[in-house]
Amino acid sequence: MEDDEYGDDYDYDQNEGHADEDEDPDDYKDDDTIQKECLESFGSKDYIMEPGVFKDLKRYFKAGGTPEQVVVLLSENYTALAQTVNLFAEWLIFTGVNPTEVQQMVEDHLKLLILKHFDPKKADTIFTEGEGTPAWLESMIQHRTWRALFYKLAEAYPDCLMLNFTIKLISDAGHQGEIGSVSTACHEIGVFSKVLQTSFHQLLEGGEEAIVKHIEELSKMVCYGEHTFMYAQVMLSLLTKEDGGASIIRRLCQEVQKAGKDKGEGVTQITLVLSAAALYPRACQALVSMIGRKALNPADVTILFNMYSSEDPPPIELIRMPQLLKLFIKSLFKPGAVINPDHKHKYIFLLAFATCAHETWKKGKRISMIKDEMKTTTQAIEKVHAICQKGDKGGTELLAELDTIFKHIRFPVVAMGVICWVEEVVADPGFFQRMTDTTPLQLILLDEVINCHQLMHKEVLDLLVRLFQDPYPQLDVLLQMEFKKTILDRIVHLMSKGFVIPIVEFVVNCVNTQAADMSLIRYFVMEVLDIISPPYSSDFVQLFLPIIQNDDITGSLRNEEGTDSVSIFLAHCQSEDGG
């Protein structure tokens, strides 16, 4: 390892020029005070290695100090900590340890020490007492290891000026893609703009996979405060008017709205302002009323129905707010939900209009309105709504309605309604009393949603995870295990449709937290090994391999000949590593 890697050598000349200030604070101190301050510094451990030692030497001698005492203090307090670290590192390398591993060990320990002992007040003095950006800081931000350290520190000390400045330096250096989850990035408009721009570009380029992977991080940054939420929504609103990628941008806009609503930001008002709702005050008032109370009511629904069934309806985007659509879906598909029969057609009309009508605007004017699918969508909602309202159906009764549901589940809005219905039905305490099979038909419907709607894979997984984690105290242990295996079958089917990494991450978490019986994890592994084949992505192997290597999970699945699926998978991974 290089001697100067951890601080042996330092360009002291660069700091000598900093000693002379236009206004020296020492001008207001007597010589005895200056000498005392300097001697206290000289008496600290390894002070001879500090960048400011030459500056303090000049101060001390200028104030009439004697060399003898300085030599004694600096030499007696010299412990050679940095040199000892380098010596130990060289010994490790000499004994055969990989130099990269040694460097990683030293860096990791140094990061722990910095995180433990970091003092934001002392850090701020770097700028208040010095001139310009220290060279060592500019050097540190060139390395990903130290940038990651600054991100952690910035999260822990958001008010530290030095760290805020460092985050700006990192952004200016072109690494804004790394700091999307750092709250400090939300303080500087310049940094926030760059990070937001980079995030949008990554999500547009990466498509659905990138959105699923990074949307939570983006939402966290955008929903940091009302100012960041509004700034991001304005940018997204402007981008939706540009050619190319408008549908994805609109999706991002709605995902951020959903996250902001969960956090309690002023989402509804900001969203309505950006959607030109001010031109339709009655519609705006009805929307704010229902979303604010988190419940639909016939009066406000009637106002919207009259406006959207007219020849010149308001923009569709007003009723495409995720919070509003969720309220309509729950009202129509939740078992036992009460809707006045005289107004039911209005609920169905608005939900169908919001999900299937298409309009084109140019320069603030609507130039086309396509409603070709209104009739079929309305009929699909009506028929499946009628089935879902009878939530206490047993398996035999539901079987008679299965063809109707399968026929209409291809409509995305109906599929979302079915997901809502299944969750409510399975949560009913009486569900298992009526269950005649370990594979309820309600769960089979989720398979069809998975087959028809790729964009709903995350919604289905979230539901299956909740069902899997429920303890089901009303069932005996054997029935619990069988039912959870049925849920795992649905999860494996979802995995076969390409939704892989989030599922494996969930199972890894179950293993690490011991949140599931090992026999269930073993069952999952067996099912997955039956449907997969090479080549495997590095992300998949990195997550799945530790599960396969766990003897408690797969030990009983292996044979001495090595012809079992576990051994074959391990052999393939080893051959890939060797290659």
Summary of the structure (lengths in Angstrom):
residues: 579
radius of gyration: 32.0
end to end distance: 29.2
largest distance: 101.6
contacts: 1663
relative contact order: 0.03
helix: 72%
strand: 2%
